Amino acid sequence: MEERLQKLISACGLASRRTAEEWIVSGRVSVNGVKAHLGDRADPDRDTVAVDGVPLRADGDRTWLMLNKPRGYVSTLSDEKGRRTAAELVADCGVRVWPVGRLDMDSEGMLLFTNDGELTNLLLHPRHQVEKEYLVWVTGNTEKAIPILSGPMELDGEPIAPAKVRLGRVSGGVSQLSVTITQGKNRQVRRMCAAAGLTVARLKRIREGGLFLDRTLKPGAWRPLTDREILLLRSRS
């Protein structure tokens, strides 16, 4: 199916659509060896689209990774404060990839990496309503907090969608909650819990869309996603 060139370039993770448009105008983009113009379209299954003479990465060559992020790592490609980054843990994957969303330094669990701009947008854009499930170990009055977490709340003066919350095991004054959200504000689950009177002792992401964290992955380990897992992500279930 034909798509605008700037959309194809963005979907490959090379640049934003606006930057891709600038590349087209400056003559850096070609289709089947012919200089492209703004407004041109191409079919990636039929046409060869190139930037600076280098063909766009085919879909089958894209990379998707699942990392079991340990605590103590920031979810950025680099850090101005010199802290350890999750990107360092997947540096040996052989290609340049970026994290899909973030887990704060004190959180752990599933963090996806990819070089697929289209899939990144699918998972992160609010309109797609992709569920993210967390196991959260908390102290405090969960009987009072759960209705608050499950109802309308505000963060930064803006309303957020109600979370799906289930109470799990309770031991030694620590309760385990399953919290599922569809948004991704900074430290959202921690801040929601604080607003509901709970103190978070541990937070672990275990699901994104229809994809669950691989329990065989030790903290700090990663593996490529299977074709089936990529389809699960694309289904936005």
RADALIN-V811290 format. One record per residue. N is the residue number from 0. RES is the residue in one small letter. SS is DSSP state (h for helix, s for strand, l for the rest). OMEGA is omega in radians with two decimals (NA if undefined). D_CENTER is the distance of its C-alpha to the mean C-alpha in whole Angstrom. Layout:
n = {N:N}
res = {RES:RES}
ss = {SS:SS}
omega = {OMEGA:OMEGA}
d_center = {D_CENTER:D_CENTER}
//
This chain:
n = {0:1:2:3:4:5:6:7:8:9:10:11:12:13:14:15:16:17:18:19:20:21:22:23:24:25:26:27:28:29:30:31:32:33:34:35:36:37:38:39:40:41:42:43:44:45:46:47:48:49:50:51:52:53:54:55:56:57:58:59:60:61:62:63:64:65:66:67:68:69:70:71:72:73:74:75:76:77:78:79:80:81:82:83:84:85:86:87:88:89:90:91:92:93:94:95:96:97:98:99:100:101:102:103:104:105:106:107:108:109:110:111:112:113:114:115:116:117:118:119:120:121:122:123:124:125:126:127:128:129:130:131:132:133:134:135:136:137:138:139:140:141:142:143:144:145:146:147:148:149:150:151:152:153:154:155:156:157:158:159:160:161:162:163:164:165:166:167:168:169:170:171:172:173:174:175:176:177:178:179:180:181:182:183:184:185:186:187:188:189:190:191:192:193:194:195:196:197:198:199:200:201:202:203:204:205:206:207:208:209:210:211:212:213:214:215:216:217:218:219:220:221:222:223:224:225:226:227:228:229:230:231:232:233:234:235:236}
res = {m:e:e:r:l:q:k:l:i:s:a:c:g:l:a:s:r:r:t:a:e:e:w:i:v:s:g:r:v:s:v:n:g:v:k:a:h:l:g:d:r:a:d:p:d:r:d:t:v:a:v:d:g:v:p:l:r:a:d:g:d:r:t:w:l:m:l:n:k:p:r:g:y:v:s:t:l:s:d:e:k:g:r:r:t:a:a:e:l:v:a:d:c:g:v:r:v:w:p:v:g:r:l:d:m:d:s:e:g:m:l:l:f:t:n:d:g:e:l:t:n:l:l:l:h:p:r:h:q:v:e:k:e:y:l:v:w:v:t:g:n:t:e:k:a:i:p:i:l:s:g:p:m:e:l:d:g:e:p:i:a:p:a:k:v:r:l:g:r:v:s:g:g:v:s:q:l:s:v:t:i:t:q:g:k:n:r:q:v:r:r:m:c:a:a:a:g:l:t:v:a:r:l:k:r:i:r:e:g:g:l:f:l:d:r:t:l:k:p:g:a:w:r:p:l:t:d:r:e:i:l:l:l:r:s:r:s}
ss = {l:s:s:s:h:h:h:h:h:h:h:l:l:l:l:l:h:h:h:h:h:h:h:h:h:l:l:l:s:s:s:l:l:s:s:l:l:l:l:l:s:s:s:l:l:l:l:l:s:s:s:l:l:s:s:l:l:l:h:h:h:l:l:s:s:s:s:s:s:l:l:l:l:s:l:l:l:l:l:l:l:l:l:l:s:h:h:h:h:l:h:h:h:l:l:l:l:s:s:l:l:l:l:l:l:l:l:s:s:s:s:s:s:s:l:l:h:h:h:h:h:h:h:h:l:h:h:h:l:l:l:s:s:s:s:s:s:s:s:l:l:h:h:h:h:h:h:h:h:h:l:l:s:s:s:l:l:s:s:s:l:l:l:s:s:s:s:s:s:s:s:l:l:s:s:s:s:s:s:s:s:l:l:l:l:l:l:h:h:h:h:h:h:h:h:l:l:l:s:s:s:s:s:s:s:s:s:s:l:l:s:s:l:l:l:l:l:l:l:l:l:s:s:s:l:l:h:h:h:h:h:h:h:h:h:l:l}
omega = {-3.12:3.08:3.04:-3.04:-3.12:3.10:3.12:-3.14:3.13:-3.12:3.11:3.09:-3.11:-3.08:3.02:3.13:-3.14:3.10:3.11:3.09:3.11:3.09:-3.14:-3.12:-3.10:3.05:-3.09:-3.05:3.10:3.06:-3.10:3.08:-3.11:-3.13:-3.10:3.10:3.13:-3.09:3.12:3.09:3.09:3.07:-3.08:3.10:-3.06:-3.03:3.05:3.10:-3.09:3.02:-3.07:3.09:-3.13:-3.12:3.06:3.13:3.09:-3.10:-3.10:-3.14:3.14:-3.05:3.05:-3.11:2.98:3.08:2.96:-3.04:3.04:3.02:3.11:3.13:3.05:-3.03:3.10:3.13:3.07:-3.10:-3.08:3.13:3.10:3.13:3.11:-3.11:3.08:3.13:3.12:-3.09:3.14:-3.05:-3.10:-3.11:3.04:3.13:3.09:3.10:3.12:3.13:3.08:-3.05:-3.07:2.87:-3.09:-3.01:-3.09:-3.12:-3.06:3.04:-2.97:3.01:-3.11:3.03:3.13:2.91:-3.10:-3.12:-3.13:3.14:3.08:3.13:-3.14:-3.07:-3.00:-3.05:-3.07:-3.07:-3.11:3.03:3.13:-3.12:3.03:-3.07:-3.11:2.88:-3.06:3.09:-3.01:2.93:-3.11:-3.08:-3.11:3.12:3.11:-3.01:-3.04:3.08:3.11:3.14:-3.08:-3.10:3.12:3.10:3.06:2.98:-3.11:3.12:3.14:3.11:3.05:-3.12:3.10:3.11:2.95:-3.02:3.06:3.09:3.10:-3.08:3.07:-3.10:3.07:3.14:3.12:-3.14:3.08:3.10:2.89:-3.11:-3.13:3.14:3.10:3.09:-3.08:3.09:-3.10:3.12:-2.98:-3.07:3.11:-3.11:3.06:-3.14:3.12:3.14:3.13:3.08:-3.12:3.04:-3.10:3.08:-3.10:-3.14:-3.06:3.08:-3.08:-3.10:2.99:-3.02:3.11:-3.06:3.13:3.05:3.08:-3.07:3.10:3.13:3.07:3.09:-3.11:-3.13:3.12:3.03:3.06:3.02:3.04:3.10:-3.14:-3.14:3.09:3.08:3.10:3.12:-3.12:-3.13:3.11:-3.11:NA}
d_center = {26:27:24:25:24:22:19:20:19:16:15:16:14:17:17:17:19:22:22:22:25:27:27:28:31:32:32:30:29:31:31:33:35:36:34:32:32:30:30:30:28:28:27:25:27:30:30:29:27:27:26:29:30:27:26:22:20:21:18:20:19:16:14:11:11:10:12:13:13:16:17:19:16:14:10:12:14:17:18:22:23:23:21:19:16:13:13:17:16:15:18:20:18:20:18:16:12:9:6:3:4:7:9:13:15:17:15:14:12:10:7:6:7:9:12:11:11:12:9:6:8:9:6:6:10:12:14:12:12:10:11:10:13:14:17:19:22:24:28:30:31:29:31:31:27:26:28:26:23:23:25:24:23:23:21:22:24:22:22:19:18:20:18:19:21:23:26:26:28:30:32:34:32:29:27:24:22:19:17:15:13:12:11:9:12:13:14:14:16:18:19:20:22:24:25:26:28:26:25:22:23:20:17:15:11:13:11:8:10:13:12:13:13:16:19:21:18:20:18:17:17:15:16:15:14:17:18:18:14:13:15:14:10:12:15:12:15}
//
